[in-house]
Amino acid sequence: MYKVLLIEDDPMVQEVNRQFIEQVPHFKVIGISSNGIQGIEMVRRLHPDLVIVDIYMPHQDGLETLQKIRTEGHAVDVIAITAASDIETVRRVLQNGAFDYIMKPFKFERLKQALENYHTFRQKLTIKTTLTQQELDGLLQMPQIERNGGLPKGLNEITLQKIINYLQQQAIPVSAEEVAEGVGIARVTARRYLEYLEKQQKVQIDIQYGGVGRPINRYMLKH
């Protein structure tokens, strides 16, 4: 059972997130804090496995809290769940070692996927004393924000993550047009991101034939 500390200033969001977290097997919320200062004190006292933190909070924001967790050397992993969507915040949160970054508003399935990825990651690190390059690549290629910041010109991490979030919620392959409508972007833009994900081997393509005209490429995230 993974011990989770939730740091979130909104009482209603606290309760929703707690219920979401505890619906996922292997995860138990052991403490809830309404600000970063109290959150750091609870990290020191409760020694959680995982901290789920908001960025926008009074007294001490989530980014400063994450930096203090790292400075103090706590052996704890962090997932950010926040409305912060600017590139600089995303970059700084990832630089400080966040396992995942989930943007509000989000659906239960997105948080569930993040926690399941985390469980898989921890299980493999617990079972093995060494990893092959292939095994390590598999761990690092779980669906989440790109960590290397090396996106092609014209693509950005925020839109990429929105597309990944949308694809994670689909039970069947979807077209570029459906992705564009679901995310709220132009079809040609959606196609560029989907082509990038294909090159990164993050999506598989299902080519559908039928009717008059060109075949339709439909996309689905690889698991």
N, C-alpha and C positions, 0 to 999 in steps of 0.2 A: 504494500500500500504506500503510495507516494503522498507525503505530507505537503499540503499546499497552503501558502500564506497569500491572502488576497489583500492588495493595497488599492483602495478605491474610495473616493470621498463622497460619492452619491449613494445614500442608503438603499434606494430602490435598485440601482445597478448592482450594488453589493449582493443583494438577495438573489437577483436574477442570475448573476454569475456564479454564485455559490451553488444554486440548484443545477445549473448547467454542468459545472465541474463534477458534482457528485453523481450525476447521471452516467458518467463515464467510469467503467470499471477500473479499479486500482488507484483511484484518486479520492482523497479526503481533505476537506478544508479544516485546518487546525487553528486558524486565526484569521481575523479580519481587522484591518487597520484603515482609518479614514484619512491618514496623511503620511507623508514619507518619513517624518521624524519618528513617529510612533512605529512605523513599519520597520525601520532599521533596528529599533529596540526589540521588536518581536523576532526579527531574524536572529539577533544575538541570543535571545532567550529560548526560542522554540526550535531552532535549527531545522527549518523546513527543507524539503528536497527541491521544491519549486516555488518561486514567487511569481504571481500574476499581478502586474502593476499598471495603473493608469499613468499617463504622462502629465495631464493638466490637473494639478492638485494644489491646494493652498499650503502655505508654510514651507514645504519642500517638494518640488515637483518630482515626477517619476524618473526623469533623466538623472537628476542629481542623486536621487535615491539609488539608482542602478550604479552610478559611478562610485558611491560610497560602499556599496556591497562589494564591488571589485577591489576598491582601495583597501578595505579591511580584510580581504582575502577569504570571504565566506564561500564554502563549497556548496553553492546553491545555483540552480539554473533559473532563468527569468524568461517569461513571456510577457510582452507588452500588449495590452488591450486598450486602445485609445482612439480618440477622434483626431489626434494629430496626424496630418497627412502630408506635411511639407517635407521636401526631399532632405533638408538639413537635419530635421529631427529623426527621420528614418535612418539616415546614414549614421548619426551619432549613437542611436540606440543599438544598431547592429555592431558598430565598432566596439561597444562596451559588452559585447558577447551575448546579446539576447538570442534565445533559441528560436523564437518566432515573433512576428509582429502582426497583430490582428486589428483591423480598423473598425471602429464603430460607425454605423450600426452593423452588426454581423448576425449571422444565423447560427443556431446550435451546431449545425454540421461542421462549420468552419472551426469552432473551438474543439469539437470532438476530434477532428482530423489532427489538429495541433497536438492534443494530448496523446492521441494514439501514436503519432510520430515520435513524441517524446518517450513514451513507454517502450517503443521498438528500439530507439536509440539507447536508452538506459539498459535494456535487457541484453543487447549485444555487447555493450561495454562491461556488463557484469559477468557474462558467461565467458568471455574471451580475455586472455592476457595480452594477446597480440592480434593485429588485424592485417589482412592482405590489402593491397591497394584497391582491389575490386570491392572488397567488403566496405572499406572506408568510403569509396566513391558512392556506394549504395546508401550509406548513412547520410552523406552530405548532399545527396540529390533528392531528398524528400521535398515535396511541393511546398515552397515557401519563397520569400523574397530572395532574389539573387544576392549573394553575399559579396561578389567580387566587384560590383559596381561597373562591370565592363559591358554595359548594354550598347548595342549599335546606336549610332547617331539618330536622333529623332524618336527613340523609345525612352520611356521613363519607368522607374520602379513602381510608382503608384498605380499607373494604368495596368502594368504587367500583373501586379498583385490582384487588382480588381478582376482581371480576366481569369487568373488562376482560381480566385474565390468562386467566380461564376461557374467555371468548369467543374469544380469540386462538388457543386450542388446538382449537377446533371446526372441522371441515371442512364441516359443514352447519348450517343454522339450528336453534336450540334454543328450547324453550319456557321460560317463567318458572319452571315447576316443575322442569325439568331444571337450570336455572341455580341455583335454590335448593338442590337436592340436591348439585350439584357444588361449591358454595361453602360450604354448611353454614349456610344462613340460612332464614328463613321465606319461603314463597312470596309473601306480600303484600309483604314487604320487597324481594325480588328484583324484583317488578313495579315498585315505586317507582323503583328504580335504573335499570331498563330504560327506563321512561318518561322519566326524566331524560336518559339517553343518546340517546333518540330525539329529544328536543327540541334537544339539542346537535348533532344530525345526525351522531352517531358510529355509530349502528346503523341497519340497514334491517330492515323488518318483512316477513315472508313470512306471509300469512294462509292457513291451510290449512283447507279444508272437507272434510267427510266424516263419515259416521256420524250419530248422533243427538246433538243438543246444539249449543252455540255454536261458531263457528269458533275455531281456536286460533292465536294470534299466536306466531310463531317469529322469533327475533332472530339477527342476524349482524352482526359489526363491518364497517363500511365500510373499504375499502382505498384 
